[in-house]
Amino acid sequence: MPEPGGATMISADDTTTGGDEGEFLTRAEAAAFLSAMGVRMKTATLARLWSTASDGPPVRHIRSKPYYPQRLLGDWGRAQISDLRTGAPPAAQGRRRG
């Protein structure tokens, strides 16, 4: 399904995932999507999170290329944003000197 500009968008419906994950985003598109949510993250950081940590966003690989399911990426991005704070947490206040 070609998009304007010749790009081909891949959606989870094109695979046998069994779930509604929305469209699959490339790593650059995922970084832009997260940035629009207020979670700034470079493509290199997304790659590092996938390769070295288990706390990165969900990703599927299609022929060795990473694609991020948009709905799951949005859920992960929202989980990265903390509640509004008015001061340091109690554990950090105990470490203050002076």
Sequence and secondary structure as in RCSB ss.txt:
>XXXX:A:sequence
MPEPGGATMISADDTTTGGDEGEFLTRAEAAAFLSAMGVRMKTATLARLWSTASDGPPVRHIRSKPYYPQRLLGD
WGRAQISDLRTGAPPAAQGRRRG
>XXXX:A:secstr
 B TTS B EEGGGTT SS   EEE HHHHHHHHHHHT    HHHHHHHHHH SSS   EEETTEEEEEHHHHHH
HHHHTS    SS  HHHHTT   
